[in-house]
Amino acid sequence: MPLFLEILIRKNGEEKWVDSRKFFDYMLKEYSKVNYSNKMPDPYNTRVSNFYSNIPEHIIKAWSEAYPNVNIKQECSNAKAWLLSNTSKAKKDFSRFTNNWLAKAMQNGGNMPVQVDRKIDKQIEKRNKYLKEAEVDSAPQDWVKDLLKQTKENMGKK
């Protein structure tokens, strides 16, 4: 036996109970912004292909800036292939899915080399600067030797 639900509504100040199925059918037809008559949604594969073939340039630019060591076009192709081969895990928001995909690619090191030479040069430069400052600020060798000698003598007396 199917479940029968009633909803209490107020119309023109008068309350009455109505069949929930009839009420929801009426509300969908009356207030729905989408006209579903004679319209079928595109198949999932078509929606995925359409999204990845028509990604706006400003989004690609934003992704390129956010993920500098990731090859955006290659990773988008990888994400598209994953979506098409894993239809049981279908996604609704392809832009969000791709952004998450690119973030993971970035965390995994990406596939484009970052300017490592530049970073290493900066570290070497910083170390050399530190060594020069330490050399200038350190005590003269004679003074250090005298201090060590006095310390040994004092320790020997006790």
N, C-alpha and C positions, 0 to 999 in steps of 0.2 A: 504494500500500500504506500503510495507516494506521500511525502510529507506536505502538509498543508499549513501555510503560515498566513496570518492576517496582520495587517498594519493599521494602526489607528491614525487617521489623517483628519485634518481640520480644513474644511472648504467653506468659505463665506461664513465663518464663525460657527459652523455646524460640524460636530465630530461624528465620524463614522468609521467602521471597520471595513477594509477592502482586502481582496485577495492579493497577496504579495507579488505573484507572477504577473498578474494583469497590471498592477501598479508599476513594476519595474519595466515592463514592455512599453507602457505608455510614456514613462520618463525618458527611456532611451530614444524613442521615436521623436518625442517632443523637444528634448533639450540636448540631444547629442550634436556635437559640432561637426562630426564626420558623417558623411553620407555613405553608408555601406552598401547601398543597393547597386548591383551590377559592378562591384569593384572587388577584385581579389588582390591581396597583398602579393608583392613580388616574391618569388622563391628566395630562400636564404642565400643560395649561391649567387644569384643575380644581385642581391643587395650588397653582398660582400664585394663582388667584382666592381660594382658601380662606385662604391665608396673609395676603394683603393685606386681606381682609375681617374677619379675626380677630386683628389685631395686639394683643397685650396692652397695656393702658394704661400699665403701668410701663415698658415698652420705649419707648413713644412719649414718655413723660416724660423718660426718660434721654437719648433722642435730642434732645429739645428743649433740654435743659440743655447737651449736648455741642455742639450746632450752633445757637446762638441766632439767627443771622440767616437761617436756612433755614426755609421753610414746609414742615414735615414732611409734612403730609397731601398737599400738592401734589407734592412730590418723590417720595413713595411711589407716587402715581398715575402719575407719569412713569416710575418704575422698573418698575412693573407693566406699563405699556404697552410698554416696551422688551423686557421678558422675553417677553411674548406675541407680539411681532412678530419677535423674534430667536430662534426655537426651535432653530435650528442651534447656538446658543451657550448651550444650556440650563445652568442653574445648579442645584446641589443644595441649598445652604444659602442660603435666601432672606434670612434675617436678616443674615447676613454680607454678602451682596451689597448689601442695602439700606443697611447701615452704610457700606460703601465708597462707595455712590452719594451718600449724604448728605455724606460727607467731601469728595468732589469738588465737590459743589454749594457747600459752605462755602468751598473754595479758590477757586472761580470767583466769589465775592462773594455768593452766595446770592441771594435775591430779596426779602428784607425789609430795610428800611433800619435800619442800626445807629444808635444815637443819636450822630450825627456832631456835632450842635450842642454836646452836652455835652463831647465831646473837644476841639472847637475852643475852647470857653470855658475849659477847663482849660489849654490851651496859651497862650492870651492872658493868662490870669491868671499863669501861670508866667513869661512874658516880662516882664510889667509888674513883677513882684516882682524879677526879675533887674536890670531897668533902675534901679529904686529903690535896690537894694543897690549897684550900680555907681556911681550918683550920689553916694551917701553915702561910699563908699570911695575915690572919685577925688580927685586933688590939686586944690587951688584953681587957678583960671584964671591968676591973677597968677604963681603959682609956675611953672606950665607955660610961660608966655611968657618968663619970665626964663631958664629952663633952655634953651629953644630959642635964645634970643638968645646966651647964653654958648657954646652948642655951635657956632653959626654963626661966632662970633668966633674960637673956637679953630681951626676948620677953615680959616678965612681966613688965619691966621698961618702955617700950614704950607705 
